[in-house]
Amino acid sequence: MISQLTVTEPALLAAATDLVNLVYRESEKGLWVDGAERTSLAEVTALAKAGELAWDERDGQLAGVVRVRRTGGGVGEFGMLAASPSLRGNGIGGGLIRWAESYCRSRGDTTMRLELLVPREWVLESKEFLHSWYSRLGYRVERVGQLEEHYPQLAPLLAGPADYRLYTKPL
């Protein structure tokens, strides 16, 4: 069952933080310097308090999480998508994306956006998989840029050059 994560239950917030970091540590292996984390408990807590997180619960356990926000101008955005590795293939990620799209559409957004960081000089299979998956879901690359343009504080944590792809989809 997917719902907005607006609670401040410490155990759930810690589990969401751990899940995102685990999934990104594996899916972005080699992209970041050793020890870099995707998120922190403070960030996850702030996002939950702002109503920007949704989570999928299966059998009373956290199965997946996604950040959803409205950026203005009729554009919604999702990111920080993570599904429990032990439950992959059960539609958790797709369900979270559909929820995010529906949430933004119901609030008047006409476009959905996502960001994908991809190494420039080598192939990271997980990123190729995500590109294919997002493309099948109707997302198209609108722009390719540099991480430094939008997240200058993260650029020093990159292990090498990377492209920042911005995907969009009409809702």
N, C-alpha and C positions, 0 to 999 in steps of 0.2 A: 504494500500500500504506500503510495507516494503522498507526502504532505510537506508543507512548508515547515522548516525547522526554525521556530521562533522561540523555542524554550531555551533556557540557559542551564539545563541539566549538565553538570560538569562531566559526568561519565559519557554522555552522548556526544558532547562537544569534543572531548578527548578522543573518542572513537572515530569521529568524523575526521579530525586532524590526522590521526594515525593512518586511516584508510587512504586519504588523499596522498599523504607522503609516501606510503608504501607503493601505491599504484604508479605514481609519477617517478619514484626512484627506479622502478623496473622499466617503465615505458620510455623514460628519457635517459637511460643509462649511457654515459659517455658524453652527454650534452652539457652537463654541469660539472664544475669542479667537485672533487670529493667533499662530502659533508654538507653540500647545499640541500636545503629542504624546500619543498614547494610552498608550504604554508606553515603557520604557527597557530597555537591554541588561541592567542590573542586575536589573530586575523579571523579565524573561524568563529570565535565568539562575537566579534563585531559584525560579521556578515549575518549571523543568526539573529542578532538583536535588530539589524536593519531589515530583516525579512527577506534576505537575498539567498538563502539556502533552502533547498528542498532535499528530502531524503526518502529513500525507499527502505521499508522495513519488511523483512521476511522472517517468519517464525520468531518474532520478538527481537530480532537482531538487525543491526545496521547492515544493509546490503549494498547501498550506493548513495552517492551524494552528488549534487550539482549546484553551482552558483547560477542564479538567474537575476538579471537586473534589466531595468529599462534605462536606456541611455539618452532618451529624448529624440525628438524628430521622427517618431513612429518606429524606432528601432529598439528591439530587445536583444539581449545577449546572454549566452550561456557559456560557462567555463568551469574549470576545476571539476570536471566530470570524472568520477571514480566509481567503479563497481568492484565489489569484493572478488578477488581472484578465485576463490573457491566456488563462486556462483556464476562465473562467466558462462555465456551461452544461454542464459535464462532470460534474456530480454531486459535486464536491468538498465543498461545504458540507453538503449532505445526508448524504454519507458520514461526515463528521466528526461530525455530530449523532447519526446512528445509532450510531456507535462510542461516543460519550459516553454515550448512553442504555444501550447494552448493557453497557458497563463498570460503570456505577452499578447497574444491575439485577443484575448478577452478584455484586455485593457487598452485596446485600440492600436497596438503596434502592427505594422504591415510588413516589416522585415525582421528577420532573425539573423544574428551575427555570432561568429565564433572566431577564436584565434588559435593558430597552431604554430608552434615553434619547431623548425626543421633544420637539422644540420646542413650546412651549405656544401661541405667538401666530402661527405660520405653518406651512405644510406643507412637509416635507422628503420628497421622493418616495422616497428610499432607505428611510426609516423606514416609510412607508406600504407599500412593497414587503415589507419584513421582517415587518411586522404581518400581512399577508395570508399570507405564506409560513409563518410560525410557526403561524398559525391553521389552515392546511391540514394541518400536521404534527401537529395535535391540542393545541397550546398555547393556553391561555386566560388573559386578563388576570385576575389574582387581586386585584391592588391597584395603585393609582396613588398615588405620593407625590412627594416632593421629593428631588433629588439630595443636598441638604445632610443629610438624615436618615441616609444610609448612607456618604456620601463627602464629609464636610465640607471636606476639603482640596482637592477638585476644584471645588467650587461657585464660587470666585472666577475660575476659568478659563472659565466659561460666558459666551457672548456675549449671552445673554438668558435669560428664564425658560424652564424645561424641565420636563417631567413625567418621572418615573422609573416605568416600568411594570414590574411583576413578573408574569411569566407562569409558569404551572405546567402540568404534564401528568402524568397517572398513568402509571406504567411497567408 
